[in-house]
Amino acid sequence: MMTMMEKGVENLISARKSLRVNLEKSKALGVSLDKAGPRLVEISQRLPSLEAAIRPIRAQREDLGAVVGHINRAVVPATAVLKVFDAIHGLEKSLSDPESDLPGYLGVLKRLKEAFRFLGENCDMAIQWLADIVEYLKDHSVADGKFLSSLKEALTSLRELHSEEDGGRLDGGLLEVALGRLENEFRRLLTENSVPLPMSSLDLPGDQPCIAPSPLPVSVIKKLQTVLTRLVANKRLEKCVSIYVEVRSSNVRESLQALNLDYLEISVSEFNDVQSIEGHIANWSKHLEFAVKHLLEAEYKLCNDVFERLGLDVWMGCFAKIAAQAGILAFLQFGKTVTESKKDPIKMLKLLDIFASLNKLRLDFNRLFGGAACAEIQKLTRDLIKRVIDGASELFWELQVQVELQRQVPPPPDGSVPKLIFFITDYCNKLLGDDYKSILTQVLVIERSWKREIFQERQLFDELLNIMRAVQQNLETWSKGYKDNTLSYVFLMNNHWHLYKHLKGTKLGFLLGDSWLREHEQYKDYYSAVFLRESWAKLPALLSREGLILFSGGRATARDLVKKRLKAFNEAFDDMYKKQSNWVILDKELREKTCQLIIQAIVPVYRSYMQNYGPLVEQEGSSKYAKYTVQSLEKTLNSLFVPKPARHGSFKVRVPGGKFNNSVADQNQTATVK
């Protein structure tokens, strides 16, 4: 019995222990559940994103294993590209200022270019491999369509970015910025070292060749070459040429602006004839020589120094643009404007001046502007030379005709030397002088060669002789235009003496010969004698002594005769003086000699007459019959033929309609060809 109870107690104790253990386990499980709750919540929150990440992959484990190899092959070049891309942007801080360290800047730029080249080449490969992965995923249904579509769009954008500007945007524009700074350095080197060259600081070398110094230091030229090499390697040659032309042509223009070249823009309508712009033409020759031999010569050399490595076409093309923009075309246009002005004998001399200037610069023009790039300058120069030669030749061959046309013009009313005579003798001497003879001969040789004819120097001489024969014929024609023969004698005396005196010892006088000159001297003497005989030499006969017998019974009769004859003499003298007081003998020597001949013909006779018979009329009042004393008579005669004060200023020949305007020359001046 006891035994059963003991077993029952033991079972109870055992059950109690078991229950206690279970309670403790339940309590521990409760604690564990309390701890697991937040974790479950966290897992619950992460499940949607995890589900989204693994949703595109809908393949078996075998297929996913095959994808791993393809992914690894694409990731390697893609990773390399990313590393290079990071390296490129690591160089950005070293590309801030090429001026402070140009060699260092160029070194970094070279590394940047190499990295950029690697980037461009490997981007293409990485993109292609990524595209292969997308195609593999599509073919094996490893990912859903939406995911694949997004990948394709990303690859398309990457291809477009790579293809734009030859991949130039793959570096975020860093290379473009770096090259832009290098262009700015190229401009700075040019601008800061370009200084205008003043003409006043130079002595033009005349016919001596000019070796223009380089306008930039050697060190600067080397820097420009180095910068240029890098920019050309990056396809920036056109931009470099543009910068160079802009800076250097501006520098040349600034040098020329100091010369006051506004006259180059003058038009034909702005001046009456070539004489009015003679000063401009003279300046044109000096300024053109300065521009070619100094400014453009220096630019030619500098273009060669800077761009030589790039070839002849590049640097010659660059120089051609500088020359055109600097103003050489304006110089040629001015010359053309002169050729378009109206015909004028002075114009021929100015055309010869222009030809001489161009001929003097011929070798320089051929060397500087001989390339194909200077075709426009060559064309304008050839056109100008042809216009100059044609214009000068035409005026020369027409000169005799123009002289002959002057026969229709009335002779000078005072019997002096016409402007034409002054002008043509001086003009022909100019043509035979050292300044123009060789130039005119060269022009005529070229002009005749264009017509397949031969011109010899003798033809020049013959033409000038023909012109002087026409002048002689003009004198004969003009002398017949005077109603008063006595005035025609003064006219012929004036002009023959002018031809003799002003041509003796000159080039033209030598061409005409001594016999020709002596002939005109003799003509002068002849007409001087005829003039005296037909005018003043007739007056002494009025003081006749016939019938003047001084005795007591005939004194009254003698007085009446003396009065009558003195009155007739005074009237004749006054009339002749009044008529001839407006006549002119320009040459002082001839004028004084003529007056002395008149005095010698009249005064001795008058003096003797008044000494013998003057007392007979003294009671009648000295001013009525004895009007002149010997001294006053001589003084009056010495006042004849004196030129009047100049009324027209300096002499200039005007040629309206291509003809000489023949009129009286200014009385106190000798006309000259300027």
Solvent accessible surface area in square Angstrom, and as a share of the most:
residue,aa,sasa,rsa
1,M,190,0.85
2,M,127,0.57
3,T,77,0.45
4,M,135,0.60
5,M,119,0.53
6,E,85,0.38
7,K,111,0.47
8,G,31,0.29
9,V,79,0.45
10,E,111,0.50
11,N,101,0.52
12,L,127,0.63
13,I,71,0.36
14,S,65,0.42
15,A,59,0.46
16,R,135,0.49
17,K,116,0.49
18,S,57,0.37
19,L,110,0.55
20,R,128,0.47
21,V,71,0.41
22,N,78,0.40
23,L,109,0.54
24,E,105,0.47
25,K,134,0.57
26,S,68,0.44
27,K,147,0.62
28,A,57,0.45
29,L,108,0.54
30,G,28,0.27
31,V,73,0.42
32,S,59,0.38
33,L,112,0.56
34,D,109,0.56
35,K,143,0.61
36,A,35,0.27
37,G,27,0.26
38,P,89,0.56
39,R,165,0.60
40,L,112,0.56
41,V,87,0.50
42,E,93,0.42
43,I,85,0.43
44,S,66,0.43
45,Q,132,0.59
46,R,158,0.58
47,L,96,0.48
48,P,81,0.51
49,S,75,0.48
50,L,101,0.50
51,E,100,0.45
52,A,46,0.36
53,A,70,0.54
54,I,102,0.52
55,R,109,0.40
56,P,22,0.14
57,I,83,0.42
58,R,149,0.54
59,A,26,0.20
60,Q,128,0.57
61,R,206,0.75
62,E,133,0.60
63,D,53,0.27
64,L,62,0.31
65,G,48,0.46
66,A,51,0.39
67,V,9,0.05
68,V,83,0.47
69,G,30,0.29
70,H,56,0.25
71,I,74,0.38
72,N,84,0.43
73,R,127,0.46
74,A,1,0.01
75,V,74,0.42
76,V,106,0.61
77,P,7,0.04
78,A,27,0.21
79,T,54,0.32
80,A,34,0.26
81,V,15,0.09
82,L,116,0.58
83,K,136,0.58
84,V,28,0.16
85,F,68,0.28
86,D,98,0.51
87,A,57,0.44
88,I,0,0.00
89,H,73,0.33
90,G,53,0.51
91,L,20,0.10
92,E,85,0.38
93,K,186,0.79
94,S,60,0.39
95,L,0,0.00
96,S,75,0.49
97,D,68,0.35
98,P,9,0.06
99,E,95,0.43
100,S,90,0.58
101,D,78,0.41
102,L,15,0.07
103,P,104,0.65
104,G,31,0.30
105,Y,5,0.02
106,L,18,0.09
107,G,34,0.32
108,V,17,0.10
109,L,0,0.00
110,K,101,0.43
111,R,138,0.50
112,L,0,0.00
113,K,49,0.21
114,E,81,0.36
115,A,19,0.15
116,F,24,0.10
117,R,121,0.44
118,F,80,0.33
119,L,1,0.01
120,G,17,0.16
121,E,109,0.49
122,N,22,0.11
123,C,12,0.07
124,D,85,0.44
125,M,80,0.36
126,A,7,0.06
127,I,6,0.03
128,Q,93,0.42
129,W,91,0.32
130,L,61,0.30
131,A,14,0.11
132,D,68,0.35
133,I,18,0.09
134,V,7,0.04
135,E,82,0.37
136,Y,35,0.13
137,L,17,0.08
138,K,103,0.44
139,D,104,0.54
140,H,87,0.39
141,S,76,0.49
142,V,4,0.02
143,A,12,0.09
144,D,45,0.23
145,G,53,0.51
146,K,170,0.72
147,F,82,0.34
148,L,13,0.06
149,S,51,0.33
150,S,62,0.40
151,L,57,0.28
152,K,74,0.31
153,E,117,0.52
154,A,61,0.47
155,L,15,0.07
156,T,68,0.39
157,S,67,0.43
158,L,62,0.31
159,R,106,0.39
160,E,97,0.44
161,L,63,0.32
162,H,35,0.16
163,S,79,0.51
164,E,72,0.32
165,E,128,0.58
166,D,125,0.65
167,G,1,0.01
168,G,13,0.12
169,R,123,0.45
170,L,14,0.07
171,D,0,0.00
172,G,66,0.63
173,G,20,0.20
174,L,11,0.06
175,L,11,0.06
176,E,88,0.39
177,V,74,0.43
178,A,1,0.00
179,L,4,0.02
180,G,22,0.21
181,R,85,0.31
182,L,0,0.00
183,E,15,0.07
184,N,97,0.50
185,E,8,0.04
186,F,0,0.00
187,R,78,0.29
188,R,59,0.22
189,L,6,0.03
190,L,0,0.00
191,T,74,0.43
192,E,111,0.50
193,N,39,0.20
194,S,18,0.12
195,V,111,0.64
196,P,46,0.29
197,L,62,0.31
198,P,66,0.42
199,M,36,0.16
200,S,109,0.70
201,S,74,0.48
202,L,49,0.24
203,D,137,0.71
204,L,51,0.26
205,P,40,0.25
206,G,26,0.25
207,D,124,0.64
208,Q,119,0.53
209,P,109,0.69
210,C,23,0.14
211,I,157,0.80
212,A,3,0.03
213,P,107,0.67
214,S,39,0.25
215,P,46,0.29
216,L,5,0.03
217,P,68,0.43
218,V,102,0.59
219,S,69,0.45
220,V,15,0.09
221,I,14,0.07
222,K,124,0.53
223,K,92,0.39
224,L,0,0.00
225,Q,27,0.12
226,T,62,0.36
227,V,0,0.00
228,L,5,0.03
229,T,74,0.43
230,R,56,0.20
231,L,0,0.00
232,V,39,0.23
233,A,66,0.51
234,N,17,0.09
235,K,182,0.77
236,R,40,0.15
237,L,52,0.26
238,E,150,0.67
239,K,94,0.40
240,C,0,0.00
241,V,16,0.09
242,S,61,0.39
243,I,4,0.02
244,Y,0,0.00
245,V,6,0.03
246,E,88,0.39
247,V,18,0.10
248,R,2,0.01
249,S,0,0.00
250,S,46,0.30
251,N,15,0.08
252,V,3,0.01
253,R,88,0.32
254,E,94,0.42
255,S,3,0.02
256,L,9,0.04
257,Q,127,0.56
258,A,85,0.66
259,L,28,0.14
260,N,107,0.55
261,L,28,0.14
262,D,114,0.59
263,Y,17,0.06
264,L,11,0.05
265,E,132,0.59
266,I,29,0.15
267,S,47,0.30
268,V,53,0.30
269,S,107,0.69
270,E,113,0.51
271,F,22,0.09
272,N,112,0.58
273,D,3,0.01
274,V,0,0.00
275,Q,12,0.06
276,S,62,0.40
277,I,5,0.03
278,E,27,0.12
279,G,47,0.45
280,H,66,0.30
281,I,3,0.01
282,A,57,0.44
283,N,52,0.27
284,W,0,0.00
285,S,27,0.17
286,K,100,0.43
287,H,16,0.07
288,L,0,0.00
289,E,14,0.06
290,F,0,0.00
291,A,3,0.02
292,V,0,0.00
293,K,9,0.04
294,H,14,0.06
295,L,10,0.05
296,L,4,0.02
297,E,19,0.09
298,A,10,0.08
299,E,4,0.02
300,Y,40,0.15
301,K,79,0.33
302,L,0,0.00
303,C,0,0.00
304,N,47,0.24
305,D,34,0.18
306,V,3,0.02
307,F,0,0.00
308,E,103,0.46
309,R,170,0.62
310,L,54,0.27
311,G,32,0.31
312,L,114,0.57
313,D,123,0.64
314,V,35,0.20
315,W,21,0.07
316,M,15,0.07
317,G,18,0.17
318,C,1,0.01
319,F,0,0.00
320,A,10,0.08
321,K,103,0.44
322,I,0,0.00
323,A,0,0.00
324,A,34,0.27
325,Q,92,0.41
326,A,6,0.05
327,G,19,0.18
328,I,3,0.02
329,L,43,0.21
330,A,28,0.22
331,F,1,0.01
332,L,4,0.02
333,Q,86,0.38
334,F,0,0.00
335,G,0,0.00
336,K,53,0.23
337,T,6,0.04
338,V,0,0.00
339,T,19,0.11
340,E,77,0.35
341,S,7,0.05
342,K,93,0.39
343,K,74,0.31
344,D,1,0.01
345,P,9,0.06
346,I,2,0.01
347,K,12,0.05
348,M,1,0.00
349,L,0,0.00
350,K,18,0.07
351,L,0,0.00
352,L,0,0.00
353,D,38,0.20
354,I,0,0.00
355,F,9,0.04
356,A,30,0.23
357,S,14,0.09
358,L,7,0.04
359,N,49,0.25
360,K,81,0.34
361,L,2,0.01
362,R,124,0.45
363,L,127,0.63
364,D,15,0.08
365,F,15,0.06
366,N,89,0.46
367,R,106,0.39
368,L,0,0.00
369,F,4,0.02
370,G,49,0.47
371,G,22,0.21
372,A,99,0.77
373,A,51,0.40
374,C,2,0.01
375,A,57,0.44
376,E,104,0.46
377,I,5,0.02
378,Q,43,0.19
379,K,128,0.54
380,L,53,0.26
381,T,16,0.09
382,R,149,0.55
383,D,52,0.27
384,L,1,0.01
385,I,53,0.27
386,K,107,0.45
387,R,84,0.31
388,V,0,0.00
389,I,0,0.00
390,D,53,0.27
391,G,17,0.16
392,A,0,0.00
393,S,2,0.01
394,E,78,0.35
395,L,19,0.09
396,F,0,0.00
397,W,65,0.23
398,E,48,0.21
399,L,6,0.03
400,Q,47,0.21
401,V,77,0.44
402,Q,27,0.12
403,V,0,0.00
404,E,58,0.26
405,L,50,0.25
406,Q,4,0.02
407,R,71,0.26
408,Q,149,0.66
409,V,44,0.25
410,P,103,0.65
411,P,20,0.12
412,P,4,0.02
413,P,105,0.66
414,D,17,0.09
415,G,0,0.00
416,S,0,0.00
417,V,3,0.02
418,P,0,0.00
419,K,33,0.14
420,L,4,0.02
421,I,0,0.00
422,F,8,0.03
423,F,2,0.01
424,I,0,0.00
425,T,6,0.03
426,D,36,0.19
427,Y,1,0.00
428,C,0,0.00
429,N,28,0.15
430,K,69,0.29
431,L,0,0.00
432,L,9,0.05
433,G,14,0.14
434,D,126,0.65
435,D,109,0.57
436,Y,19,0.07
437,K,59,0.25
438,S,76,0.49
439,I,30,0.15
440,L,0,0.00
441,T,26,0.15
442,Q,67,0.30
443,V,0,0.00
444,L,0,0.00
445,V,64,0.37
446,I,45,0.23
447,E,10,0.05
448,R,42,0.15
449,S,61,0.39
450,W,118,0.42
451,K,115,0.49
452,R,229,0.84
453,E,84,0.38
454,I,145,0.73
455,F,13,0.05
456,Q,114,0.51
457,E,77,0.35
458,R,124,0.45
459,Q,70,0.31
460,L,0,0.00
461,F,34,0.14
462,D,59,0.31
463,E,23,0.10
464,L,0,0.00
465,L,27,0.13
466,N,49,0.25
467,I,0,0.00
468,M,1,0.00
469,R,138,0.50
470,A,5,0.04
471,V,0,0.00
472,Q,42,0.19
473,Q,77,0.34
474,N,0,0.00
475,L,3,0.01
476,E,88,0.39
477,T,49,0.29
478,W,3,0.01
479,S,13,0.08
480,K,169,0.72
481,G,50,0.48
482,Y,25,0.10
483,K,211,0.89
484,D,41,0.21
485,N,100,0.51
486,T,14,0.08
487,L,17,0.08
488,S,9,0.06
489,Y,45,0.17
490,V,0,0.00
491,F,0,0.00
492,L,15,0.08
493,M,0,0.00
494,N,4,0.02
495,N,0,0.00
496,H,16,0.07
497,W,24,0.08
498,H,10,0.04
499,L,0,0.00
500,Y,25,0.10
501,K,80,0.34
502,H,77,0.34
503,L,1,0.00
504,K,119,0.51
505,G,82,0.79
506,T,41,0.24
507,K,104,0.44
508,L,0,0.00
509,G,1,0.01
510,F,181,0.76
511,L,36,0.18
512,L,22,0.11
513,G,22,0.21
514,D,95,0.49
515,S,75,0.48
516,W,34,0.12
517,L,9,0.04
518,R,126,0.46
519,E,71,0.32
520,H,0,0.00
521,E,54,0.24
522,Q,114,0.51
523,Y,81,0.31
524,K,9,0.04
525,D,67,0.35
526,Y,127,0.48
527,Y,39,0.15
528,S,11,0.07
529,A,56,0.44
530,V,7,0.04
531,F,1,0.00
532,L,32,0.16
533,R,135,0.49
534,E,63,0.28
535,S,4,0.02
536,W,0,0.00
537,A,41,0.32
538,K,112,0.47
539,L,4,0.02
540,P,25,0.16
541,A,78,0.61
542,L,61,0.31
543,L,7,0.04
544,S,39,0.25
545,R,108,0.39
546,E,133,0.59
547,G,47,0.45
548,L,17,0.08
549,I,112,0.57
550,L,88,0.44
551,F,112,0.47
552,S,113,0.73
553,G,65,0.63
554,G,9,0.09
555,R,112,0.41
556,A,61,0.47
557,T,81,0.47
558,A,1,0.01
559,R,65,0.24
560,D,86,0.45
561,L,46,0.23
562,V,0,0.00
563,K,35,0.15
564,K,143,0.61
565,R,43,0.16
566,L,0,0.00
567,K,111,0.47
568,A,38,0.30
569,F,0,0.00
570,N,9,0.05
571,E,90,0.40
572,A,28,0.22
573,F,1,0.00
574,D,42,0.22
575,D,94,0.49
576,M,30,0.13
577,Y,57,0.22
578,K,154,0.65
579,K,95,0.40
580,Q,0,0.00
581,S,37,0.24
582,N,100,0.51
583,W,13,0.04
584,V,2,0.01
585,I,0,0.00
586,L,32,0.16
587,D,26,0.13
588,K,130,0.55
589,E,97,0.44
590,L,4,0.02
591,R,34,0.12
592,E,89,0.40
593,K,102,0.43
594,T,4,0.02
595,C,3,0.02
596,Q,79,0.35
597,L,59,0.29
598,I,0,0.00
599,I,13,0.07
600,Q,114,0.50
601,A,27,0.21
602,I,1,0.01
603,V,3,0.02
604,P,64,0.40
605,V,57,0.32
606,Y,0,0.00
607,R,94,0.34
608,S,39,0.25
609,Y,1,0.01
610,M,32,0.14
611,Q,126,0.56
612,N,70,0.36
613,Y,17,0.07
614,G,3,0.03
615,P,64,0.40
616,L,5,0.02
617,V,0,0.00
618,E,111,0.50
619,Q,144,0.64
620,E,68,0.31
621,G,33,0.32
622,S,80,0.51
623,S,91,0.59
624,K,129,0.55
625,Y,29,0.11
626,A,20,0.16
627,K,96,0.41
628,Y,31,0.12
629,T,81,0.47
630,V,25,0.14
631,Q,134,0.60
632,S,42,0.27
633,L,0,0.00
634,E,61,0.27
635,K,154,0.65
636,T,30,0.17
637,L,0,0.00
638,N,69,0.35
639,S,55,0.35
640,L,1,0.00
641,F,0,0.00
642,V,70,0.40
643,P,18,0.11
644,K,80,0.34
645,P,102,0.64
646,A,44,0.34
647,R,175,0.64
648,H,117,0.52
649,G,41,0.40
650,S,69,0.44
651,F,14,0.06
652,K,65,0.28
653,V,8,0.05
654,R,102,0.37
655,V,5,0.03
656,P,82,0.51
657,G,76,0.73
658,G,8,0.08
659,K,98,0.41
660,F,11,0.05
661,N,75,0.38
662,N,9,0.05
663,S,50,0.33
664,V,35,0.20
665,A,2,0.01
666,D,5,0.02
667,Q,11,0.05
668,N,92,0.47
669,Q,68,0.30
670,T,72,0.42
671,A,2,0.02
672,T,78,0.45
673,V,4,0.02
674,K,104,0.44
